[in-house]
Amino acid sequence: MKLVFLTLLLFLSFMVNAQNNFKATQIKFERVEKAYSEKWETLRKFIQADGFGNQFSMVINAYKSEGKLEVWLKSNSDKSYKLFRTYDFCAHSGKLGPKVMEGDGQTPEGFYYINVFNPMSNFHLSLGVNYPNTIDYARTGKNRKPGSDIYIHGNCVTVGCIPLTDEKIKEVYVLGVEARNTGQERIPVNIYPFKMTDGNMKKYVARFPAQANFWKSLQAAYLSFEKNKTQPNVSEVKGKYVVK
């Protein structure tokens, strides 16, 4: 029994150190250290004032037509998210509709998560998105490459990514590091063509009828989040998104 207890303590210690080491490793890079020195004190004051505490989770919702990126936070003891910040895209690429193939200039649409924190990006700081997923591969087919390297980044240029100004990416990057450092292994990034109200669906489906079925699958998750303020449970089933 004593051995089991000691093993558990060692495991918990390892997990805590692994989490804390993420921030410690990131902040060794000059751009991240500067982002923290410029942004974190003010961000932390608002985080505390909004009741998110010292440990929080994060969801990113992006809307291509509106050119908006929303950061939603919740304390790790709460169930639902609250809107914390909204940032404007500073450039646009492609048109409405999902990314189909490498080089098409399209920003993806769908449900992803941050899988890369790049403190030495060519675009100041960048957060990689795990595009392509199985839905994207199914859409692309066997004879085309789906492309890759989709990021939320600074430097205000894009060929399919989500660009913010350098000042704004500093904030989003710091918030991501904090969420990751306190235990959030996957930070969701939900990319929508537009705010998927029934009115917008009617308007945009009339312009892009080929996207109707795909957008309906995205709308189910959008409406779930709007209602519950929790990250929807989305599965990738036979080339389609299904909300459970």
C-alpha positions as a LaTeX table, in Angstrom:
\begin{tabular}{lrrr}
\hline
Residue & $x$ (\AA) & $y$ (\AA) & $z$ (\AA) \\
\hline
Met1 & 0.00 & 0.00 & 0.00 \\
Lys2 & 2.83 & 2.36 & 0.88 \\
Leu3 & 4.56 & 1.60 & $-2.43$ \\
Val4 & 1.35 & 2.37 & $-4.34$ \\
Phe5 & 0.99 & 5.67 & $-2.49$ \\
Leu6 & 4.59 & 6.66 & $-3.23$ \\
Thr7 & 4.15 & 5.73 & $-6.89$ \\
Leu8 & 1.03 & 7.90 & $-7.08$ \\
Leu9 & 2.89 & 10.84 & $-5.51$ \\
Leu10 & 5.73 & 10.47 & $-8.00$ \\
Phe11 & 3.28 & 10.34 & $-10.89$ \\
Leu12 & 1.44 & 13.46 & $-9.71$ \\
Ser13 & 4.73 & 15.25 & $-9.22$ \\
Phe14 & 5.81 & 14.30 & $-12.72$ \\
Met15 & 2.53 & 15.58 & $-14.21$ \\
Val16 & 2.77 & 18.90 & $-12.35$ \\
Asn17 & 6.38 & 19.39 & $-13.41$ \\
Ala18 & 5.57 & 18.48 & $-17.02$ \\
Gln19 & 2.83 & 21.10 & $-17.10$ \\
Asn20 & 4.93 & 23.78 & $-15.43$ \\
Asn21 & 7.86 & 22.96 & $-17.67$ \\
Phe22 & 5.80 & 23.83 & $-20.75$ \\
Lys23 & 5.56 & 27.49 & $-19.77$ \\
Ala24 & 9.14 & 27.50 & $-18.50$ \\
Thr25 & 10.37 & 26.15 & $-21.82$ \\
Gln26 & 8.28 & 28.57 & $-23.88$ \\
Ile27 & 9.27 & 31.64 & $-21.91$ \\
Lys28 & 12.95 & 30.98 & $-22.63$ \\
Phe29 & 12.31 & 32.18 & $-26.17$ \\
Glu30 & 12.75 & 35.92 & $-26.59$ \\
Arg31 & 9.44 & 36.61 & $-28.32$ \\
Val32 & 7.44 & 34.69 & $-25.75$ \\
Glu33 & 9.26 & 36.33 & $-22.86$ \\
Lys34 & 8.54 & 39.73 & $-24.41$ \\
Ala35 & 4.88 & 38.82 & $-24.96$ \\
Tyr36 & 4.59 & 37.89 & $-21.28$ \\
Ser37 & 6.34 & 41.07 & $-20.12$ \\
Glu38 & 4.06 & 43.23 & $-22.26$ \\
Lys39 & 0.71 & 41.44 & $-22.01$ \\
Trp40 & 0.43 & 39.04 & $-19.10$ \\
Glu41 & 0.01 & 41.46 & $-16.18$ \\
Thr42 & $-2.97$ & 43.17 & $-17.82$ \\
Leu43 & $-4.45$ & 39.90 & $-19.07$ \\
Arg44 & $-4.14$ & 38.34 & $-15.64$ \\
Lys45 & $-5.98$ & 41.24 & $-14.00$ \\
Phe46 & $-8.92$ & 40.82 & $-16.39$ \\
Ile47 & $-8.83$ & 37.03 & $-15.96$ \\
Gln48 & $-9.09$ & 37.39 & $-12.20$ \\
Ala49 & $-11.76$ & 40.10 & $-12.46$ \\
Asp50 & $-13.85$ & 37.87 & $-14.74$ \\
Gly51 & $-13.65$ & 34.99 & $-12.26$ \\
Phe52 & $-11.51$ & 32.56 & $-14.25$ \\
Gly53 & $-9.02$ & 32.01 & $-11.41$ \\
Asn54 & $-5.45$ & 30.81 & $-11.77$ \\
Gln55 & $-6.24$ & 27.75 & $-13.85$ \\
Phe56 & $-8.46$ & 27.98 & $-16.89$ \\
Ser57 & $-9.36$ & 26.25 & $-20.13$ \\
Met58 & $-9.71$ & 27.92 & $-23.49$ \\
Val59 & $-11.75$ & 27.57 & $-26.69$ \\
Ile60 & $-11.15$ & 29.51 & $-29.89$ \\
Asn61 & $-14.06$ & 30.19 & $-32.27$ \\
Ala62 & $-13.21$ & 31.82 & $-35.60$ \\
Tyr63 & $-15.63$ & 33.23 & $-38.18$ \\
Lys64 & $-14.31$ & 33.75 & $-41.70$ \\
Ser65 & $-16.99$ & 36.08 & $-43.12$ \\
Glu66 & $-16.99$ & 38.34 & $-40.07$ \\
Gly67 & $-13.20$ & 38.15 & $-39.75$ \\
Lys68 & $-13.43$ & 37.57 & $-36.01$ \\
Leu69 & $-11.53$ & 35.28 & $-33.64$ \\
Glu70 & $-13.14$ & 34.76 & $-30.24$ \\
Val71 & $-11.30$ & 33.52 & $-27.16$ \\
Trp72 & $-13.56$ & 31.86 & $-24.62$ \\
Leu73 & $-12.32$ & 30.92 & $-21.14$ \\
Lys74 & $-13.61$ & 29.02 & $-18.13$ \\
Ser75 & $-12.05$ & 28.25 & $-14.79$ \\
Asn76 & $-11.20$ & 24.58 & $-14.41$ \\
Ser77 & $-13.87$ & 24.31 & $-11.71$ \\
Asp78 & $-16.65$ & 25.69 & $-13.94$ \\
Lys79 & $-18.70$ & 23.92 & $-16.59$ \\
Ser80 & $-19.36$ & 26.66 & $-19.11$ \\
Tyr81 & $-17.22$ & 29.13 & $-21.05$ \\
Lys82 & $-17.51$ & 32.91 & $-21.14$ \\
Leu83 & $-16.32$ & 35.19 & $-23.92$ \\
Phe84 & $-13.04$ & 36.82 & $-22.88$ \\
Arg85 & $-11.69$ & 38.58 & $-25.97$ \\
Thr86 & $-12.57$ & 39.11 & $-29.64$ \\
Tyr87 & $-9.83$ & 39.82 & $-32.17$ \\
Asp88 & $-10.10$ & 40.95 & $-35.79$ \\
Phe89 & $-8.42$ & 39.06 & $-38.61$ \\
Cys90 & $-6.01$ & 41.52 & $-40.23$ \\
Ala91 & $-6.07$ & 39.84 & $-43.65$ \\
His92 & $-8.23$ & 37.33 & $-45.53$ \\
Ser93 & $-7.55$ & 34.50 & $-47.95$ \\
Gly94 & $-9.81$ & 32.54 & $-50.27$ \\
Lys95 & $-13.60$ & 32.49 & $-50.06$ \\
Leu96 & $-16.31$ & 30.82 & $-48.00$ \\
Gly97 & $-16.20$ & 27.04 & $-48.05$ \\
Pro98 & $-13.70$ & 24.52 & $-46.67$ \\
Lys99 & $-10.13$ & 24.01 & $-47.77$ \\
Val100 & $-10.09$ & 21.33 & $-50.46$ \\
Met101 & $-6.52$ & 20.97 & $-51.66$ \\
Glu102 & $-2.99$ & 22.20 & $-51.29$ \\
Gly103 & $-2.45$ & 25.65 & $-52.76$ \\
Asp104 & $-6.11$ & 26.68 & $-53.00$ \\
Gly105 & $-5.60$ & 29.58 & $-50.57$ \\
Gln106 & $-8.60$ & 28.51 & $-48.52$ \\
Thr107 & $-8.85$ & 28.79 & $-44.75$ \\
Pro108 & $-10.23$ & 25.47 & $-43.42$ \\
Glu109 & $-13.68$ & 25.12 & $-41.89$ \\
Gly110 & $-14.30$ & 22.54 & $-39.19$ \\
Phe111 & $-13.26$ & 21.40 & $-35.74$ \\
Tyr112 & $-9.61$ & 21.32 & $-34.82$ \\
Tyr113 & $-7.23$ & 21.88 & $-31.91$ \\
Ile114 & $-3.88$ & 23.58 & $-31.35$ \\
Asn115 & $-1.08$ & 21.11 & $-31.93$ \\
Val116 & 1.93 & 23.43 & $-32.28$ \\
Phe117 & 3.24 & 26.38 & $-30.27$ \\
Asn118 & 5.90 & 28.01 & $-32.45$ \\
Pro119 & 7.89 & 30.70 & $-30.59$ \\
Met120 & 10.25 & 31.26 & $-33.54$ \\
Ser121 & 7.70 & 31.58 & $-36.33$ \\
Asn122 & 8.36 & 33.49 & $-39.53$ \\
Phe123 & 5.09 & 35.22 & $-38.61$ \\
His124 & 6.18 & 36.44 & $-35.17$ \\
Leu125 & 4.37 & 33.84 & $-33.01$ \\
Ser126 & 2.11 & 31.09 & $-34.29$ \\
Leu127 & $-0.30$ & 28.45 & $-33.04$ \\
Gly128 & $-0.59$ & 25.44 & $-35.32$ \\
Val129 & $-3.97$ & 23.86 & $-36.06$ \\
Asn130 & $-4.21$ & 20.09 & $-36.67$ \\
Tyr131 & $-5.44$ & 20.44 & $-40.25$ \\
Pro132 & $-6.02$ & 18.12 & $-42.10$ \\
Asn133 & $-8.28$ & 15.82 & $-40.09$ \\
Thr134 & $-10.14$ & 12.77 & $-41.40$ \\
Ile135 & $-12.98$ & 14.93 & $-42.77$ \\
Asp136 & $-10.49$ & 16.97 & $-44.77$ \\
Tyr137 & $-8.79$ & 13.86 & $-46.14$ \\
Ala138 & $-12.16$ & 12.44 & $-47.17$ \\
Arg139 & $-13.04$ & 15.66 & $-48.98$ \\
Thr140 & $-9.71$ & 15.85 & $-50.78$ \\
Gly141 & $-9.78$ & 12.33 & $-52.16$ \\
Lys142 & $-6.90$ & 10.12 & $-53.21$ \\
Asn143 & $-5.54$ & 12.13 & $-56.10$ \\
Arg144 & $-5.03$ & 15.49 & $-54.37$ \\
Lys145 & $-3.03$ & 16.67 & $-51.38$ \\
Pro146 & $-5.09$ & 18.45 & $-48.70$ \\
Gly147 & $-2.28$ & 20.84 & $-47.77$ \\
Ser148 & $-1.00$ & 21.55 & $-44.27$ \\
Asp149 & 0.66 & 24.21 & $-42.11$ \\
Ile150 & $-2.46$ & 26.07 & $-41.00$ \\
Tyr151 & $-1.71$ & 28.52 & $-38.20$ \\
Ile152 & $-3.12$ & 31.37 & $-36.17$ \\
His153 & $-0.23$ & 33.81 & $-36.42$ \\
Gly154 & 1.02 & 37.39 & $-36.55$ \\
Asn155 & 2.54 & 39.43 & $-39.36$ \\
Cys156 & $-0.75$ & 40.18 & $-41.15$ \\
Val157 & $-0.29$ & 38.01 & $-44.27$ \\
Thr158 & $-2.07$ & 34.79 & $-45.18$ \\
Val159 & $-2.58$ & 32.09 & $-47.80$ \\
Gly160 & $-5.13$ & 30.10 & $-45.80$ \\
Cys161 & $-4.15$ & 30.78 & $-42.20$ \\
Ile162 & $-5.80$ & 33.09 & $-39.66$ \\
Pro163 & $-3.62$ & 36.21 & $-39.37$ \\
Leu164 & $-3.70$ & 38.66 & $-36.48$ \\
Thr165 & $-1.48$ & 41.64 & $-35.79$ \\
Asp166 & 1.69 & 40.93 & $-33.82$ \\
Glu167 & 0.20 & 42.68 & $-30.77$ \\
Lys168 & $-2.90$ & 40.49 & $-30.85$ \\
Ile169 & $-1.09$ & 37.20 & $-31.42$ \\
Lys170 & 1.01 & 37.97 & $-28.35$ \\
Glu171 & $-2.16$ & 37.89 & $-26.23$ \\
Val172 & $-3.64$ & 34.78 & $-27.83$ \\
Tyr173 & $-0.31$ & 32.95 & $-27.61$ \\
Val174 & 0.16 & 33.82 & $-23.91$ \\
Leu175 & $-3.39$ & 32.70 & $-23.12$ \\
Gly176 & $-2.73$ & 29.44 & $-24.96$ \\
Val177 & 0.50 & 28.83 & $-23.05$ \\
Glu178 & $-1.29$ & 29.44 & $-19.74$ \\
Ala179 & $-4.14$ & 27.06 & $-20.60$ \\
Arg180 & $-1.72$ & 24.39 & $-21.81$ \\
Asn181 & 0.52 & 24.85 & $-18.79$ \\
Thr182 & $-2.29$ & 24.19 & $-16.32$ \\
Gly183 & $-3.40$ & 20.97 & $-17.94$ \\
Gln184 & $-5.41$ & 21.58 & $-21.10$ \\
Glu185 & $-3.83$ & 19.16 & $-23.53$ \\
Arg186 & $-6.06$ & 20.14 & $-26.46$ \\
Ile187 & $-7.27$ & 23.68 & $-27.01$ \\
Pro188 & $-10.21$ & 23.52 & $-29.47$ \\
Val189 & $-10.17$ & 25.72 & $-32.56$ \\
Asn190 & $-13.59$ & 25.79 & $-34.20$ \\
Ile191 & $-13.46$ & 27.51 & $-37.60$ \\
Tyr192 & $-16.85$ & 28.51 & $-39.05$ \\
Pro193 & $-17.59$ & 30.16 & $-42.40$ \\
Phe194 & $-19.79$ & 32.69 & $-40.59$ \\
Lys195 & $-21.91$ & 33.01 & $-37.46$ \\
Met196 & $-24.26$ & 30.17 & $-38.24$ \\
Thr197 & $-27.65$ & 31.61 & $-37.38$ \\
Asp198 & $-30.61$ & 30.46 & $-39.43$ \\
Gly199 & $-30.67$ & 33.84 & $-41.19$ \\
Asn200 & $-27.02$ & 33.61 & $-42.17$ \\
Met201 & $-27.44$ & 30.01 & $-43.29$ \\
Lys202 & $-30.24$ & 31.01 & $-45.63$ \\
Lys203 & $-28.23$ & 33.92 & $-47.04$ \\
Tyr204 & $-24.95$ & 32.09 & $-47.61$ \\
Val205 & $-26.38$ & 28.75 & $-48.75$ \\
Ala206 & $-28.19$ & 30.69 & $-51.50$ \\
Arg207 & $-24.76$ & 31.90 & $-52.66$ \\
Phe208 & $-22.90$ & 28.62 & $-52.11$ \\
Pro209 & $-25.50$ & 25.83 & $-52.48$ \\
Ala210 & $-22.84$ & 23.12 & $-52.80$ \\
Gln211 & $-21.86$ & 23.73 & $-49.16$ \\
Ala212 & $-25.36$ & 23.29 & $-47.72$ \\
Asn213 & $-24.96$ & 19.80 & $-46.22$ \\
Phe214 & $-21.48$ & 20.46 & $-44.90$ \\
Trp215 & $-22.48$ & 23.74 & $-43.31$ \\
Lys216 & $-25.50$ & 22.11 & $-41.65$ \\
Ser217 & $-23.12$ & 19.76 & $-39.83$ \\
Leu218 & $-21.11$ & 22.77 & $-38.65$ \\
Gln219 & $-24.26$ & 24.61 & $-37.62$ \\
Ala220 & $-25.27$ & 21.84 & $-35.21$ \\
Ala221 & $-22.06$ & 22.38 & $-33.24$ \\
Tyr222 & $-22.37$ & 26.16 & $-33.45$ \\
Leu223 & $-25.90$ & 26.09 & $-32.04$ \\
Ser224 & $-24.85$ & 23.66 & $-29.31$ \\
Phe225 & $-22.10$ & 26.01 & $-28.17$ \\
Glu226 & $-24.38$ & 29.04 & $-28.34$ \\
Lys227 & $-26.93$ & 27.27 & $-26.15$ \\
Asn228 & $-24.70$ & 25.53 & $-23.60$ \\
Lys229 & $-21.42$ & 27.47 & $-23.73$ \\
Thr230 & $-19.54$ & 24.18 & $-23.61$ \\
Gln231 & $-17.31$ & 22.69 & $-26.28$ \\
Pro232 & $-19.57$ & 20.44 & $-28.37$ \\
Asn233 & $-18.79$ & 16.74 & $-28.55$ \\
Val234 & $-18.07$ & 16.42 & $-32.26$ \\
Ser235 & $-17.13$ & 13.13 & $-33.90$ \\
Glu236 & $-15.75$ & 12.52 & $-37.38$ \\
Val237 & $-17.92$ & 9.75 & $-38.83$ \\
Lys238 & $-17.69$ & 8.53 & $-42.44$ \\
Gly239 & $-16.49$ & 11.86 & $-43.76$ \\
Lys240 & $-19.02$ & 13.93 & $-41.78$ \\
Tyr241 & $-19.09$ & 15.85 & $-38.52$ \\
Val242 & $-21.64$ & 14.46 & $-36.06$ \\
Val243 & $-22.58$ & 16.27 & $-32.84$ \\
Lys244 & $-23.40$ & 13.89 & $-30.01$ \\
\hline
\end{tabular}
